Amino acid sequence: MSPICHPPFFRPPTGDPSAAAWAQFVTALLTAAEPAGNPELHLLDSGQELIKVGNRRLLCVWSPTGRTQEVPEDLTQKSLRHMASRRRSDSPPPAICCNADLSDAQRARCRKIISDIELLTPRHWAGECRKFSTVSAPWFRPVLPVAEPLWQTAATDAKVQLRTTRLTVFNWRKPLILHIHPRFCDAILQVTVSPLMTVDQLLETLIHLLKMPGSKTFEEDNCVVKLSWSLKYNNQAALLDTPLQKLKVQPETAIEVDARVLMRDQHRQKENAHDVIYCADGTWHTRSRSDRFNTAEEKFRTLMSHACDASLRQIRTVQ
């Protein structure tokens, strides 16, 4: 599949996806395309990044989700006016380097400020990524198609009824191709599922596919550790009984699956204490965490990491 230039597909080698990271990515591709051009990054008063390649100016515009609606139009127009006021008469047409497709209205507003502005949108950058794959590859998460036999085996292990995961002449619906990003691993999984499958069934199948550990007791730390799973699409948590078709997943988007580490303090439970459950991300606790909890969490995350790595190797092998 073509590279998708927004999170979670777009993943800079260092740091989080951001406007600055997008500008660095564009600069890397421009350098690969024109080594003698020596692209230079400059931060404008608008907060946007401008790339200078000789006499040409390229404005980097970032949409956090890749959606047209989240393109920062006010900042972009301010930057374009700045570029127009300083443009030399003999300079080549400037460009906008954007990770989202601009609407016709947005294009018209840009061209009202600079009539010959060139719009370099995701299709252009996907082509550049294919052309300079060694440069672009580190900036994207790997997308791994999950073979149907592996997915069906995981569904069986999860005791998910096959009639809700396998399409037949009796329950035919157009299959859904989903991109799933488990936030605890680097890869994005591509699976083909029935739209009749529910969020709960998807999570259970995914847990077995990645061989995630169940609850684990660490006697030496007096802790019981387990995972609490959730699925989000468009930053909205989905109810467990929701059929996948009702999520209305759009192309080039990903479903995010998160796992929170919950810990039960065996020692405090024996003392009949009430505040015994802790969440590893700090969002659910009633007193400061002890070193025992930190140690138990680290051990459990190591188990998760090893299980996930082994599962991803298997997915890569069985294509």
Legacy VTK file of the C-alpha trace (Angstrom):
# vtk DataFile Version 3.0
C-alpha trace
ASCII
DATASET POLYDATA
POINTS 319 float
0.000 0.000 0.000
1.062 3.594 -0.548
2.541 5.465 2.421
-0.066 7.407 4.403
1.288 10.740 5.597
-0.478 11.130 8.930
-0.471 9.366 12.314
-0.446 6.597 13.267
1.027 5.537 9.901
3.462 8.464 9.853
5.944 7.901 12.663
9.128 10.001 12.783
12.323 8.136 13.736
12.724 10.464 16.714
9.954 12.223 18.578
6.229 12.398 17.973
4.419 13.308 14.739
4.202 17.093 14.505
4.428 20.005 12.103
8.166 20.225 12.775
8.633 16.502 12.088
6.638 16.806 8.861
8.919 19.646 7.725
11.983 17.523 8.486
10.499 14.639 6.494
9.797 16.882 3.498
13.323 18.277 3.749
14.756 14.745 3.727
12.850 13.871 0.546
13.799 17.151 -1.135
17.436 16.506 -0.271
17.196 13.028 -1.800
15.593 14.458 -4.944
17.956 17.442 -5.258
21.182 16.783 -3.344
22.758 19.933 -4.774
19.773 22.059 -3.755
20.784 22.074 -0.079
17.267 22.647 1.377
17.188 24.902 4.433
14.445 25.056 7.067
13.254 28.392 8.465
10.608 28.996 11.123
8.114 31.723 10.182
6.328 34.064 12.585
3.181 32.036 11.939
4.892 29.032 13.526
4.998 27.143 10.230
8.171 25.888 8.602
9.457 27.278 5.314
11.959 25.356 3.201
14.324 27.280 0.957
15.751 25.431 -2.042
17.764 27.954 -3.999
15.297 30.689 -4.979
12.280 28.467 -4.416
10.161 28.582 -1.267
8.098 25.649 0.011
5.658 26.032 2.901
5.113 22.975 5.109
1.491 22.568 6.225
0.560 19.871 8.740
-2.802 18.293 9.528
-2.572 16.155 12.717
-5.071 13.610 11.375
-4.589 14.055 7.636
-8.084 15.509 7.384
-8.831 18.517 5.241
-10.802 20.103 8.088
-7.731 20.160 10.342
-5.471 22.064 7.972
-4.568 25.313 9.830
-5.985 27.720 7.259
-5.453 30.963 9.164
-1.780 30.203 9.773
-1.328 29.035 6.192
-2.803 32.213 4.743
-0.645 34.317 7.050
2.430 32.405 5.864
1.432 32.773 2.213
1.024 36.530 2.592
4.488 36.650 4.151
5.902 34.674 1.209
4.099 36.844 -1.351
5.422 40.072 0.165
9.020 38.853 -0.043
8.900 37.036 -3.345
11.330 38.090 -6.041
9.986 38.609 -9.546
12.367 36.044 -11.046
11.774 33.322 -8.459
10.115 30.012 -9.438
6.573 29.210 -8.271
6.420 28.505 -4.526
4.712 25.412 -3.169
2.638 24.131 -0.279
3.795 20.758 1.070
0.775 19.328 2.871
-0.041 15.919 4.321
-3.767 16.402 3.616
-5.773 16.880 0.437
-6.975 20.465 0.244
-10.573 21.165 -0.704
-11.403 23.193 -3.801
-12.303 26.146 -1.584
-8.993 25.922 0.276
-7.071 25.731 -2.995
-8.897 28.792 -4.286
-8.090 30.776 -1.137
-4.403 29.861 -1.433
-4.289 30.856 -5.098
-5.999 34.124 -4.302
-2.857 35.059 -2.349
-0.284 33.465 -4.694
-1.814 32.675 -8.069
0.855 30.221 -9.253
1.289 28.340 -5.968
1.988 24.631 -6.473
0.100 22.235 -4.205
2.079 19.144 -3.223
-0.409 16.902 -1.417
-0.252 13.267 -0.154
-0.338 11.725 -3.632
2.838 13.609 -4.541
4.609 12.576 -1.325
3.526 8.949 -1.720
5.228 8.960 -5.113
8.369 10.508 -3.648
8.344 7.882 -0.878
8.276 5.088 -3.440
11.047 6.768 -5.409
13.265 7.235 -2.341
12.122 4.296 -0.239
15.328 3.986 1.775
14.940 7.601 2.902
11.215 7.436 3.635
10.912 3.967 5.217
12.102 4.963 8.725
9.352 7.606 8.884
6.465 5.121 8.681
5.192 2.254 10.768
5.257 -1.092 8.972
1.815 -2.228 7.800
1.509 -6.007 8.176
-1.337 -7.874 6.431
-2.593 -10.668 8.686
-3.161 -13.902 6.772
-6.716 -15.220 7.092
-5.652 -18.583 8.608
-3.839 -16.761 11.427
-6.813 -14.489 12.073
-9.282 -17.375 12.037
-7.097 -19.408 14.403
-6.946 -16.465 16.798
-10.741 -16.097 16.597
-11.178 -19.781 17.399
-8.776 -19.540 20.353
-10.748 -16.530 21.581
-13.975 -18.573 21.302
-15.389 -16.053 18.858
-18.085 -17.683 16.748
-16.753 -18.140 13.254
-20.041 -17.155 11.655
-19.427 -13.607 12.863
-15.883 -13.498 11.546
-16.151 -15.509 8.331
-18.399 -14.287 5.529
-20.651 -16.930 4.008
-23.488 -16.970 1.517
-25.873 -16.776 4.488
-24.435 -13.722 6.248
-22.844 -11.949 3.303
-21.847 -8.350 3.818
-19.118 -6.435 2.097
-15.960 -7.320 4.061
-14.131 -4.590 5.931
-10.408 -4.058 5.529
-9.246 -2.525 8.789
-5.936 -1.063 9.858
-5.417 -1.686 13.550
-2.741 0.057 15.562
-2.045 -1.616 18.914
-0.434 1.288 20.760
1.931 -1.015 22.622
3.734 -2.117 19.435
5.169 -0.336 16.421
3.370 -2.128 13.599
-0.064 -1.555 12.089
-2.041 -4.714 11.346
-4.224 -5.007 8.260
-7.087 -7.464 8.712
-10.149 -8.402 6.682
-13.202 -8.949 8.865
-16.933 -9.307 8.680
-18.842 -6.095 9.430
-20.979 -8.228 11.752
-18.051 -8.675 14.117
-18.332 -6.620 17.309
-15.675 -4.512 18.999
-15.461 -7.036 21.840
-14.896 -9.912 19.408
-12.248 -7.924 17.563
-10.397 -7.193 20.806
-10.557 -10.819 21.957
-9.262 -12.031 18.593
-6.464 -9.466 18.621
-5.431 -10.439 22.163
-5.038 -14.048 21.052
-3.373 -13.106 17.768
-0.686 -11.144 19.623
-0.585 -13.717 22.439
-0.960 -11.068 25.100
-0.531 -12.303 28.675
-3.526 -12.647 30.956
-3.383 -11.628 34.597
-0.060 -12.358 36.251
0.822 -12.635 39.934
4.249 -11.435 41.034
4.566 -12.947 44.497
7.829 -11.170 45.286
6.170 -7.793 44.638
2.807 -8.654 46.223
1.063 -7.553 43.008
-1.453 -8.997 40.594
-1.161 -7.357 37.174
-3.586 -7.518 34.264
-4.625 -5.541 31.187
-7.706 -3.449 30.532
-8.433 -3.194 26.801
-10.116 -0.420 24.843
-10.675 0.444 21.194
-10.834 3.967 19.814
-11.694 5.376 16.437
-11.492 9.106 15.755
-10.438 9.519 19.398
-13.780 8.102 20.524
-13.959 4.959 22.644
-16.199 2.309 21.093
-18.694 0.278 23.120
-17.855 -3.413 23.252
-21.122 -4.579 21.664
-20.834 -2.202 18.687
-20.727 -3.966 15.284
-17.671 -2.876 13.331
-19.791 -1.662 10.426
-21.289 1.009 12.703
-17.874 2.573 13.303
-17.952 3.725 9.654
-14.198 3.391 9.308
-12.859 5.512 6.459
-10.028 4.528 4.091
-6.506 5.517 5.147
-7.466 5.660 8.807
-6.609 3.336 11.668
-8.395 1.918 14.674
-6.356 2.314 17.843
-6.238 -0.405 20.469
-4.885 0.473 23.884
-4.046 -1.655 26.891
-3.857 -0.136 30.346
-1.901 -1.982 32.998
-3.947 -2.445 36.170
-2.308 -3.595 39.389
-3.875 -4.961 42.540
-1.878 -4.633 45.727
-2.051 -8.009 47.473
-0.487 -6.625 50.643
-3.020 -3.816 51.071
-5.851 -6.160 50.169
-4.874 -8.336 53.125
-5.124 -5.231 55.292
-8.749 -4.808 54.102
-7.793 -1.575 52.382
-10.126 -0.210 49.720
-7.630 1.628 47.517
-5.948 -1.404 46.005
-6.290 -0.898 42.243
-3.802 1.210 40.312
-3.484 2.091 36.652
0.025 2.228 35.240
-0.526 5.489 33.362
-1.413 7.263 36.595
-5.025 8.004 35.673
-6.580 5.742 38.272
-5.047 5.489 41.697
-5.707 6.721 45.199
-2.210 7.031 46.612
1.380 7.234 45.389
2.778 4.150 43.719
5.376 2.054 45.460
8.602 0.716 43.983
6.968 -2.716 44.064
4.378 -1.535 41.576
6.996 -0.005 39.308
8.922 -3.278 39.313
5.809 -5.367 38.637
4.737 -3.085 35.797
8.173 -3.276 34.190
8.132 -7.076 34.377
4.652 -7.241 32.867
5.477 -4.844 30.034
8.515 -7.008 29.257
6.194 -10.020 28.955
3.937 -8.002 26.634
6.859 -6.870 24.505
8.269 -10.379 24.077
4.843 -11.812 23.208
4.139 -9.036 20.719
7.540 -9.350 19.022
7.119 -13.110 18.610
3.610 -12.670 17.193
4.714 -10.011 14.703
7.496 -12.291 13.492
4.906 -14.999 12.867
2.604 -12.563 11.030
5.501 -11.491 8.803
6.312 -15.126 8.056
2.767 -16.280 7.258
1.697 -14.066 4.363
LINES 1 320
319 0 1 2 3 4 5 6 7 8 9 10 11 12 13 14 15 16 17 18 19 20 21 22 23 24 25 26 27 28 29 30 31 32 33 34 35 36 37 38 39 40 41 42 43 44 45 46 47 48 49 50 51 52 53 54 55 56 57 58 59 60 61 62 63 64 65 66 67 68 69 70 71 72 73 74 75 76 77 78 79 80 81 82 83 84 85 86 87 88 89 90 91 92 93 94 95 96 97 98 99 100 101 102 103 104 105 106 107 108 109 110 111 112 113 114 115 116 117 118 119 120 121 122 123 124 125 126 127 128 129 130 131 132 133 134 135 136 137 138 139 140 141 142 143 144 145 146 147 148 149 150 151 152 153 154 155 156 157 158 159 160 161 162 163 164 165 166 167 168 169 170 171 172 173 174 175 176 177 178 179 180 181 182 183 184 185 186 187 188 189 190 191 192 193 194 195 196 197 198 199 200 201 202 203 204 205 206 207 208 209 210 211 212 213 214 215 216 217 218 219 220 221 222 223 224 225 226 227 228 229 230 231 232 233 234 235 236 237 238 239 240 241 242 243 244 245 246 247 248 249 250 251 252 253 254 255 256 257 258 259 260 261 262 263 264 265 266 267 268 269 270 271 272 273 274 275 276 277 278 279 280 281 282 283 284 285 286 287 288 289 290 291 292 293 294 295 296 297 298 299 300 301 302 303 304 305 306 307 308 309 310 311 312 313 314 315 316 317 318
